[in-house]
Amino acid sequence: MSDTTVTKVDSTNSPSGEMGQKYLASGKSIAMRLWKNQEPTDDKEPRTRDYETVGYVLGGKAELHLEGQMVLLEKGDSYVVPKGALHTYKILESFSAVEATHPPAHAHGRDEE
């Protein structure tokens, strides 16, 4: 029998992480999160993560600094941050994006390390 479980997440009641992310729907092997109206910053230290991230920019502008490269992210752009890649974001204009992470970023403290 296939899994017939349907999960709905009302984002107004979703938990938030220490970096300002809002956790959305999550399955066993993938999860979504929302970065909403992140204000301009340039003080985020580069880091690596134990998960892969794909994202879609809803609005605003940011630089993604990834393994010595810089990619400008604007509304309508999508991006990938490979697992283990050294990266950081510099928010240039109030920035909103939806990301999916595999494995789920929130599980086992992966997002807060």
C-alpha positions, 0 to 999 in steps of 0.5 A: 500500500502506498503512503496516502498521508497528506500534510498541510502546513499553515505558515502563519503557525510554522516554527522559525529558526535562529537565522530567521528561516520559517520551516514549512512542509517536511517529509522524510527526505526533503523539507521546505523553508521560507526566508521572508523579508530578510534585510540587507546584511554583509556580516554572515560568515561563510559556512558549509552545510550537511545538506543540499539546498535548491532555492527560488527567489520570491523578491529582493536581491542578494549575492550568493558567494559560493566556493570563490564564485559570486552569483547575483540572485534576483526575483525569479532566479533559482539556485543550488548550494551543493552539500558541503560547499563553503558559502554565504549570502549578502542581502542587498535588498529586502530578500524573500526565497523558498528553499528545499533541503535534502536531507531536511535542514531542520532535522538533527540540528543541521540548520543551527550548526 
